[in-house]
C-alpha cells in the first residue's frame, strides 16, 4: 500500500512475512508477494482501503464481498487480521420471516432444533417443524424466510400458531460460525 505521494506504507495478505501466516508486513525490504483467498487475512480483489485514528487498517474486497480490519502493528497488533464478528441479534419475526441484525457480511441459517422435553413428550414432539433456510447479506438486517414442514403448516391451520425450537447460526465471511437456540412463535396471517 502506498500513500498519495507514493511512499510505501504497508503490504498485507498470506505469506507477506513468510511462514504461510496472514497479516500486514511493515518492512518493505523483507515483504513477500501474498496469495489471494477468502479466509481471514486473505484477500481477493481488494479495491478500497482506509485507516482509523487508532491506526487500524480497513480493506474492502470485491470477490469476498466484505471489509477486513487489521490491527495496527505499531500498537502491538502485529498487523494481524481481526476476525469478522459472528455476533447477531434477533431483530424480529414478521409472519414467516425472521430478521437478524449482523455487523459483518455472511450467511445465516435457521434449522429445527427439535424438542427440549424429555421422555415420552420428546418422542411425540420429535416431528420437525422447520426445514433448513438460509440467507446471506450484511452488515445490517438479514431476512430469512422460514420454511415450515407439512406438519407445522397443519398445526398452524388448526391452532392459528406454532411454536418451534430453532437453531440460528451466523457465519461471517472468513470467520467462525456462532449459533444460538431460541423458541419462535409463528402466527397464522
SEGUDREN-655206 format. One record per atom (N, C-alpha, C, CB): x, y, z. Coordinates in pm, whole numbers, plus 50000, padded with zeros to 5 digits. Glycine has a CB too. Layout:
// residues N
XYZ ...
This chain:
// residues 189
500854988450000 500005000050000 500905012350000 499034999950123 500545022249923 501285034749913 500375046349947 501895036549773 500935057250000 500125069150024 500055077349896 500695077650141 499375088849900 499155096949780 500455102449721 498225108349812 501525103149801 502805108049748 503685096849694 503555115749856 503195084249703 503955072949652 504865066549755 504765077249537 504765070649881 505575064749988 504985051350029 505655074350109 505845040950038 505375027750076 504935027750221 506455017150053 503755022350250 503245021750387 503195007450440 501875028050393 502414998750376 502224985150425 501884975750311 501124984750533 502104962950333 501624952250244 500844942550331 502814945050168 499894935450273 499084926450352 498824913750273 497774933050393 498344903450344 497934891050280 498604878950342 498254891450133 498434867450279 499024855050327 500474854550283 498244842550275 501344851250374 502744848850343 503584861450319 502834840150224 503054873350348 503854885450324 505064886150416 503004897950342 504994879450531 506114878850624 506794865150623 505644882150765 506334856050534 506844842450529 506114833650629 508344842250558 506314820850621 505724811550716 504264808150690 505854816950851 503674813150583 502304809750548 501234816150634 502134795250554 501574826250715 500584832750801 500014845150733 501224836550936 498884849850783 498204861550729 498564873750812 496674859450725 498644885250747 498884897350823 499364908750738 499864894650930 499864918950806 500374931050743 501884931350761 499704943750803 502594933950653 504054934950657 504414949850660 504724927650535 505274953750751 505634967950763 507074970750725 505374972550903 507814960750682 509194962750642 509324959550492 510164953850727 509314969850409 509264968150263 510384959250211 509344981650195 511534959850272 512684952150222 512504937150238 513944956550293 511694932850336 511564918450360 510194912750323 511834915650504 509284920750271 507934915850237 507954906850115 506984927650214 507114896650119 506954887350009 505624890049939 507034872750058 505444884549821 504174885949750 503144877149818 504314882149599 501954882449845 500884874849910 500124866249811 499914884249980 499164858349862 498334849549780 496874853249801 498584834749815 496034852449696 494604855649712 493874844349784 493954858349576 492744847649845 491924837549910 490744843849981 492744829650008 489974835750054 488764840550119 488724838750268 487604833850061 489804833850329 489844832350475 490224845550539 490834821250516 490134846250672 490544858150743 491994861350713 490344856350892 492284873450671 493644877650635 493944876150489 494634869850714 493254867250421 493424865950276 492524876350208 493074851450227 492864879750086 492054889350010 491924884749867 492664903350015 490834889249805 490604886149666 490004898449601 489664873749651 490784905049520 490464917649454 490134928849552 489304915649358 491094932349639 490854943949727 490764956549643 491994945249834 489834965649678 489684977749598 489544990449679 488514976349510 489424989549808 489315001549889 490084999750018 487855005049918 490675010650066 491485009550188 491395022550265 492955006050154 491365021450398 491365033250483 491915029250620 489935039450496 492205039050701 492655036650839 491785044650933 494155040250857 491795040751059 491095048751160 492115055951247 490155039851247 491635063651343 492535071751427 493445062951514 491725081051516 493075050251536 493895041151616 494955034151532 493015030751685 494975036751400 495965030651313 495555017251255 497225029051387 494315012951282 493825000451223 493585002551074 492514995751293 493784992150998 493664992550853 492384985150813 494914986250785 491564991250725 490334985050676 490464983450525 489074993650713 490194971250476 490314968550333 489004962550284 491514958950304 488434968450179 487234962850117 487664953750002 486284974050067 486884943149982 487194933449878 485994931449788 487644920049938 486244930149661 485184928049564 484704913549564 485654932149425 485594903949545 485204889949531 484614884349661 486404881549488 485234887349776 484744881949903 483614890249964 485884881150001 483284901549904 482154909849947 482214912750098 480834902949913 483334918750143 483494921450285 484494932650307 483944908850358 484564936950433 485574946350479 486364939050588 484944959850533 487684938850574 488524932750677 489234943750756 489554922950615 489384941250885 490074950550973 491374944051018 489174954451096 492474951651008 493784946951051 494264955951164 494814946850933 494734949651273 495224957051388 496514964551352 495464947551507 496694976151411 497884984351386 499114977351442 497734998351450 500094974051355 501314967351404 502084975851505 502224963851287 502044988951488 502784997851578 502174998051718 502825011951521 500894994451730 500214994551859 500224980651923 498774999551844 501044971651871 501144958251928 500204948251865 500884958752074 499484952551761 498544943451695 499214934151597 497474951151624 500464936751562 501204927951474 500704927751331 501184914351527 499724936051299 499184936251164 498294924451134 500274936651064 497914916951237 497094905051216 495664908951179 497094896251341 495064900751095 493664902851060 492814900751184 493224893350946 491874909651205 490934908251315 489714901051258 490544922251378 489364889751316 488284881351263 486984889151256 488094868751348 486224887251147 484934893951138 484004888851247 484314891650999 483154897451293 482264894251403 481184884251362 481614906851458 480964874251445 479884864751422 478684868051510 480364850351449 478724879651575 477634883651663 476374886751583 478034895751747 475224883051639 473954886551578 472904887751687 473534876151472 471854895051658 470694895851745 469454893751661 470644909551820 468424888551723 467154886751654 466464900351654 466254875751721 466214905451534 465604918651520 464094917951506 466194925851401 463554905851496 462094904551489 461674892651407 461484916951432 460394889351421 459774878651345 458504884551287 459484865851433 458424884951155 457274890551086 456654879551001 457664902950999 455574873551051 454984862250980 455954850650978 454574866150838 456384846950857 457344836050841 458714841250799 456834825950738 459024853450837 460324859250804 461024863550932 460164871350706 462184857350955 462994860451072 464024870851033 463674847651129 464134881551113 465094892051085 466234891351186 464414906051089 467464890751134 468654890851218 469434903651192 469544878351192 469974909451298 470854921051286 472284916051300 470524932151393 473124918851197 474504914151196 475444925951169 474704903051090 476704924351207 477684935051186 478704931651078 478404938151315 478614919751020 479554915350917 478774909350800 480574905050973 479404908550684 478834901150573 478934886350606 479554904450438 477914878650570 477974864350596 476684857350559 478294861850740 476534845050609 475374836750580 474704832550710 475774824350498 473384834150714 472594829950829 471784817650792 471654841450878 471634808650888 470894796250865 469984793650983 471864784350844 468764789050955 467824785151059 467454770551036 466544794251060 467584762551140 467194748451135 466324745351255 468444739251132 465614734251248 464774729751358 465684723551463 463684719451309 465614728451586 466464723351694 465824711451764 466754734351795 464584707951728 463914696551790 463354700051927 464864684951803 462784690051991 462144691952120 463164692852231 461174680552148 462824700652333 463684701652451 463174692552563 463754716252501 461954687752546 461334679652651 462004665952661 459834677952624 461824659452776 462424646252797 461344635552793 463184645752932 461784623252773 460874611852780 459864611252667 460154611952909 458624606752702 457574604652603 457214617552530 456334598852668 457264628852601 456954641652536 457944644452423 456984653352639 459194640952444 460214643352341 459964634752218 461614640552397 459534622352240 459254613452128 458074618752048 458974599052177 457014623152117 455834628352049 456134641451977 454694630452150 457054649352033 457354662451975 458514661951877 457664672452084 459004649851848 460184648551765 459974652351618 460694634651773 458714654051576 458464658151439 459084671751413 456964658351408 459804672751308 460424685451272 459354694951219 461534683451167 459474707651256 458504717651214 459104727451113 457984725151334 460444727651104 461124736551010 462064728550922 461894747651084 462194732750798 463274727650715 464334738650712 462774723750570 465544735250677 466654744750681 466434756250582 467974737650652 466644768450630 466554780450547 467844788250561 465324789250586 468304794450452 469504802650459 469274815850386 470714795250399 470064825650424 470074838750357 471434845050382 468904848050409 471884853050287 473184859750301 473004874750293 474164855050191 473964881950350 473914896550345 474744902550456 472494901450354 474424915050487 475064922150596 475984933150546 475834912650683 476564940950631 476104942850768 474734949750768 477134951150850 473984947550873 472614952850883 471664941550911 472214960350755 470524941750842 469474931850864 469514921150755 468084938550867 469494908650796 469344897350704 467974891450732 470494886550722 467164889750627 465834883950640 465884869450592 464764892250560 465484860350680 465504846150647 464064841150638 466314838050753 463634836750520 462274831150510 462234817550579 461834829950361 461294815750672 461164803150743 460334793450660 460534805150883 460824781250646 460134770950567 459534760750664 461124763950466 458204760550672 457524751350760 457334737850693 456174757150803 457394727250774 457114713850722 455594712350708 457704702750816 455194701450648 453774698550630 453064697850766 453584685250553 453714691350864 453144690150999 452954703851063 454034681251087 453904712651045 453814726051104 452704734251037 455154733351092 452584733050907 451524740250836 450154735550881 451664738450683 450004722450903 448744716950950 448424722251090 448784701550949 449414722251176 449244727351313 448884742251311 450534725051396 449514749751221 449234764151208 447784766351164 450214770551107 447304758251070 445904759451025 444934756151137 445634750250904 445244745851215 444344741251320 444344750451442 444724727351363 445514754551486 445614762051612 445874777051594 446704756251696 446234781151474 446504795351449 447904799751486 445524803651524 448664790651547 450054793751582 450824780751598 450124802351714 452134781951588 453004770451608 454294775451675 453314763051473 454744767951776 455994771351845 457074761951797 455834770652000 458234767451764 459334759751708 460614762951785 459504762751558 461364752651821 462714754651874 463644755651754 463144742951973 464184767551731 465004769851612 466454772151652 464484781951533 467354766551571 468784768851588 469184778651479 469614755451580 469674790151523 470084800851432 471604801351433 469464814651473 472194801051314 473654801351300 474014812451204 474214787651252 474994820751244 475524831051154 477004828451134 475264845451211 477424827651007 478824825550973 479304837450892 479024812250894 480144846050951 480654857450874 481644852750768 481314867650968 481704859650655 482674856250551 484074856750611 482564865950429 484794845550603 486154844950656 486224843750806 486904856850614 485094840750871 485094839951017 484524826751067 484294851351075 484284826151197 483814814151263 482334815351295 484614811551391 481584804651276 480144804451299 479804805851447 479544791451245 478664811951473 478104813051608 476644808851601 478244827751665 476204800751697 474824795751697 474144798751828 474784780651669 472824799551821 472014800451942 470674793751912 471814815351988 470094787852016 468784781552002 467764790352070 468784767152062 466634792152004 465584800752058 464214795152020 465734815152007 463214798652093 461844794352063 461184805351981 461034791252195 460684801351864 459964810651776 458484807351781 460494809851630 457644817651787 456194815851786 455684821651654 455494822851912 455284812851564 454804817051431 453294817151434 455344807651318 452714828551397 451244830051400 450684829751259 450844843251470 449444825151251 448724824851124 448444839251080 447404816751135 448564841650951 448324855250898 446874859150911 448734856250751 
